[in-house]
Structure formats: C-alpha cells, structure tokens
Amino acid sequence: MGNPWTRSAPAPTIRRIVATVHAWTVRAWGMTSRPVLRIVAALVGPIALTVAGATHPAHLTAESASWWHDLHVVMLPLFPLLGLSVWALLHRVRGGLDGALAIAARLLAFVYAMFYTGLDVLAGIGAGALIEHHAMGGEIGDATSVMFFEGNVLADVGTWSLLAAFALVGVVFVRRTGWPSLVGTAVLLGASVSFTTSHVFWPRGVLTMAAFGAGVALLLLAERRARRRSEASAA
C-alpha cells in the first residue's frame, strides 16, 4: 500500500516542509543569522563552570560525598561547553589554511569533550557514589583510587587537546583580525595550561574558568573591532 502521505503530498509541498524545517534548525542551532547566539554559545561554558566550580568541595570526604556526586552530575553537560566555545569562535571559518586549522581545532575540541567527560564520570560521579556507599558501611577497597587514576588519564588527553584547540583558534584569529588577538589568545592558553592540573577547584580552578571566559570575550572583541575598521575603510 505504501505511505498515503507520501503518495498524496505533491513534491513542492514536501520541499516546502523540508525547507521550513531546515530554516528553523539554522535559526535555532546554526547561529548563522543571530550573532548574539554565537556570543552566548562561546561564553556559556566558562560562565557556567565558574559558578559551579565555586561550590566544588575541596576534598572528597564522607561529609562532602553527596554534593561531590551531585555537582558532577550537574557539570556533566557543562564541561563539553568549553569545546563549544571553540566551535562558536570558529563559526563560518571555512576554506584555505584557516579552514584547515579550524577543522583541526574543532576535532580537538571534540576529543576534549569526550575524554574530559570520562574524568567527570569516574572521579566525580563514580568516586562520590563510592564514598557515599562507604559512609553507609559498604566496602570499597582501592576502588576510589582506581577511579581517580583512570579519570586523570582521560582528563590529560582532554585538557591537552583543548589547549591545542585554543592554540589553533588563536592562530586563526591573529591571521584574520591581526595582532590584537594575541591578548585573548594568551589568556586562553594560560587558562588551558592551568586547566591541566586545576579542574574547577576553588580558587585556581574557578579563576581558570573565568579566564576562559575572559579570553573568549577578548577574541570576540578583537574580531568586532577588526570588522568595524574594515567597514570604515570600505566606506
């Protein structure tokens, strides 16, 4: 019999439906027509992690285990947003050397998002659950140490990938907007190096997340000023 909708709907109607869905998707997710969404996408991760990190327990104990666990559940979707910052900064960078660098940076940001999530699950959610279990009289042996070790191995891959991604972002921005982008690039690289050992612990980890936000904002500002100079010279 087939699908009566497919048989009865004329091709132009189907094309209009597809075009409508595509346009909605571009508006909602593509950030092609709304620069404000790009700015939000670039900054939401650093800001959210700065706030979350301010409540991170300094040590995992029986008393802090419950919040340690719950906070890392909350941060599970937040850590990948640092990778989203890379993608947002490189929005519409295509073709040529800049395009190739942008592709590499995006892939590295994806690697970061995957591997750092492993740390969050193991040393955050898993270790917190184990300590809660131990506080209630359960046996855990060396499981917590194993969780932290494996989590840190994954985190190393993630954080160094993020550092490499932001280094490539900096190269692209300097090539496209000039030397003023060096300031934002330096801030991002400093934050990335700190992130390799700081996580989001107060105070260094929280300041590291804030530095990510500052570096992103400085690059966006440098880009905006370069665009205005270009428009002024063209006029």
C-alpha positions as CSV (number, residue, x, y, z in Angstrom):
1,M,0.0,0.0,0.0
2,G,2.8,2.4,0.8
3,N,2.6,5.6,2.8
4,P,-0.6,7.6,1.8
5,W,1.1,10.9,2.9
6,T,4.0,10.3,0.6
7,R,1.7,9.4,-2.3
8,S,-0.7,12.2,-1.9
9,A,1.7,15.1,-1.0
10,P,3.0,16.8,-4.1
11,A,6.7,17.3,-4.4
12,P,6.6,21.1,-4.0
13,T,4.8,20.6,-0.6
14,I,7.4,18.2,0.6
15,R,10.2,20.6,-0.5
16,R,8.5,23.4,1.4
17,I,8.2,21.3,4.5
18,V,11.9,20.4,4.3
19,A,12.9,24.0,3.7
20,T,10.9,25.1,6.7
21,V,12.4,22.5,9.0
22,H,15.9,23.4,7.7
23,A,15.3,27.1,8.2
24,W,14.1,26.5,11.8
25,T,17.1,24.3,12.5
26,V,19.5,27.0,11.2
27,R,17.9,29.7,13.3
28,A,17.8,27.5,16.4
29,W,21.2,25.9,16.2
30,G,23.3,27.2,13.4
31,M,23.8,30.7,14.7
32,T,24.1,31.9,11.2
33,S,21.6,34.8,11.5
34,R,21.9,35.8,15.1
35,P,25.3,36.8,16.3
36,V,24.0,37.0,19.9
37,L,23.6,33.3,19.9
38,R,27.2,32.8,18.8
39,I,28.3,35.0,21.7
40,V,26.2,33.0,24.2
41,A,27.5,29.7,22.8
42,A,31.0,30.9,23.2
43,L,30.6,32.2,26.8
44,V,28.0,29.9,28.4
45,G,30.5,27.1,29.2
46,P,33.1,29.3,31.0
47,I,30.5,31.2,32.9
48,A,28.5,28.1,34.0
49,L,31.7,26.3,35.1
50,T,32.9,29.4,37.0
51,V,29.7,29.4,39.0
52,A,29.6,25.6,39.5
53,G,33.3,25.5,40.5
54,A,32.7,28.0,43.3
55,T,30.7,25.3,45.1
56,H,33.1,22.4,44.4
57,P,34.2,20.7,47.6
58,A,38.0,21.0,48.3
59,H,38.2,17.3,49.2
60,L,36.2,14.2,48.8
61,T,35.1,13.0,52.3
62,A,32.1,11.2,53.7
63,E,30.6,14.6,54.5
64,S,31.1,16.1,51.0
65,A,30.5,12.9,49.0
66,S,26.8,13.6,48.3
67,W,27.4,17.1,46.9
68,W,30.6,16.0,45.2
69,H,28.5,13.4,43.3
70,D,25.5,15.6,42.6
71,L,27.7,18.5,41.4
72,H,29.5,16.4,38.9
73,V,26.2,15.2,37.6
74,V,25.2,18.8,37.1
75,M,28.6,19.5,35.4
76,L,28.2,16.5,33.1
77,P,26.7,18.7,30.3
78,L,28.8,21.8,31.3
79,F,32.3,20.6,30.6
80,P,31.7,19.9,26.9
81,L,30.6,23.5,26.6
82,L,34.2,24.6,26.7
83,G,34.6,22.7,23.4
84,L,31.5,24.6,22.1
85,S,33.4,27.8,22.7
86,V,36.0,26.6,20.1
87,W,33.2,25.9,17.6
88,A,31.5,29.2,18.2
89,L,34.7,31.2,17.9
90,L,35.4,29.5,14.6
91,H,31.9,30.0,13.2
92,R,32.0,30.5,9.4
93,V,35.7,29.9,9.2
94,R,36.0,27.8,6.0
95,G,38.4,27.3,3.2
96,G,42.1,27.7,2.8
97,L,44.6,27.4,5.6
98,D,42.3,29.0,8.1
99,G,39.6,26.4,7.2
100,A,42.0,23.6,7.7
101,L,43.2,24.9,11.1
102,A,39.5,25.4,12.1
103,I,38.7,21.8,11.3
104,A,41.6,20.6,13.3
105,A,40.6,22.8,16.3
106,R,37.0,21.6,16.1
107,L,38.2,17.9,16.1
108,L,40.5,18.6,19.1
109,A,37.6,20.3,20.9
110,F,35.5,17.1,20.3
111,V,38.3,15.0,21.7
112,Y,38.4,17.2,24.8
113,A,34.7,16.9,25.3
114,M,34.8,13.1,25.1
115,F,37.8,12.5,27.3
116,Y,37.2,15.1,30.0
117,T,33.7,13.7,30.4
118,G,35.4,10.5,31.4
119,L,37.0,12.3,34.4
120,D,33.7,13.7,35.4
121,V,32.0,10.3,35.4
122,L,34.8,8.4,37.1
123,A,36.4,10.7,39.6
124,G,33.3,12.8,40.1
125,I,30.1,10.8,39.9
126,G,31.6,7.4,40.5
127,A,34.0,8.2,43.3
128,G,31.4,10.3,45.0
129,A,29.0,7.4,44.9
130,L,31.6,5.0,46.3
131,I,32.4,7.3,49.2
132,E,28.7,7.6,50.0
133,H,28.5,3.8,49.9
134,H,31.5,3.5,52.2
135,A,30.0,6.1,54.6
136,M,26.9,3.8,54.9
137,G,29.1,0.8,55.9
138,G,29.9,-0.6,52.5
139,E,33.3,-2.0,51.4
140,I,35.1,-0.2,48.6
141,G,38.7,-1.3,48.9
142,D,41.0,0.6,46.5
143,A,38.2,1.4,44.0
144,T,38.3,5.1,44.7
145,S,42.0,5.4,43.9
146,V,41.5,3.4,40.7
147,M,38.6,5.7,39.7
148,F,40.8,8.8,40.2
149,F,43.7,7.3,38.4
150,E,41.7,6.3,35.3
151,G,39.8,9.6,35.3
152,N,43.0,11.6,35.4
153,V,44.5,9.7,32.5
154,L,41.4,10.5,30.4
155,A,41.4,14.1,31.6
156,D,45.0,14.6,30.5
157,V,44.0,13.7,26.9
158,G,41.1,16.1,27.1
159,T,42.8,19.1,28.6
160,W,45.9,19.0,26.3
161,S,43.5,18.6,23.3
162,L,41.6,21.7,24.5
163,L,44.9,23.6,24.8
164,A,45.9,22.6,21.3
165,A,42.4,23.6,20.0
166,F,42.6,27.1,21.6
167,A,46.2,27.5,20.2
168,L,44.8,26.9,16.7
169,V,41.9,29.3,17.4
170,G,44.5,31.9,18.3
171,V,46.4,31.3,15.1
172,V,43.2,31.7,13.0
173,F,42.2,34.9,14.9
174,V,45.6,36.5,14.5
175,R,45.6,35.7,10.8
176,R,42.1,37.1,10.3
177,T,41.9,40.1,12.8
178,G,45.6,41.0,13.4
179,W,47.9,41.2,16.4
180,P,45.2,42.5,18.9
181,S,44.0,38.9,19.1
182,L,47.3,37.9,20.8
183,V,46.0,39.2,24.1
184,G,42.9,36.9,24.1
185,T,45.0,34.0,22.8
186,A,47.5,34.4,25.6
187,V,44.7,34.4,28.2
188,L,43.1,31.3,26.7
189,L,46.4,29.5,26.5
190,G,47.2,30.4,30.1
191,A,43.8,29.2,31.2
192,S,44.3,25.9,29.2
193,V,47.7,25.2,30.9
194,S,46.2,25.9,34.3
195,F,43.2,23.6,33.5
196,T,45.6,20.6,33.0
197,T,46.0,20.5,36.8
198,S,43.3,22.7,38.4
199,H,40.0,21.1,37.4
200,V,37.4,23.6,38.9
201,F,38.6,23.6,42.5
202,W,38.5,26.9,44.3
203,P,40.3,29.2,43.9
204,R,42.6,28.3,41.0
205,G,40.1,26.2,39.1
206,V,37.4,28.8,39.4
207,L,39.8,31.6,38.2
208,T,40.8,29.3,35.3
209,M,37.2,29.0,34.2
210,A,36.8,32.8,34.5
211,A,40.0,33.2,32.4
212,F,38.5,31.1,29.7
213,G,35.5,33.4,29.6
214,A,37.8,36.5,29.5
215,G,39.9,35.1,26.7
216,V,36.9,34.2,24.6
217,A,35.4,37.7,25.2
218,L,38.7,39.4,24.2
219,L,38.9,37.4,20.9
220,L,35.3,38.3,20.1
221,L,36.0,42.0,20.9
222,A,39.1,41.9,18.7
223,E,37.1,40.4,15.9
224,R,34.4,43.1,16.3
225,R,36.9,45.9,16.2
226,A,38.6,44.5,13.1
227,R,35.2,44.3,11.4
228,R,34.5,47.9,12.2
229,R,37.9,49.0,10.9
230,S,37.2,47.1,7.7
231,E,33.8,48.6,7.3
232,A,35.1,52.1,8.0
233,S,37.9,51.8,5.4
234,A,35.5,50.4,2.8
235,A,33.2,53.4,3.4
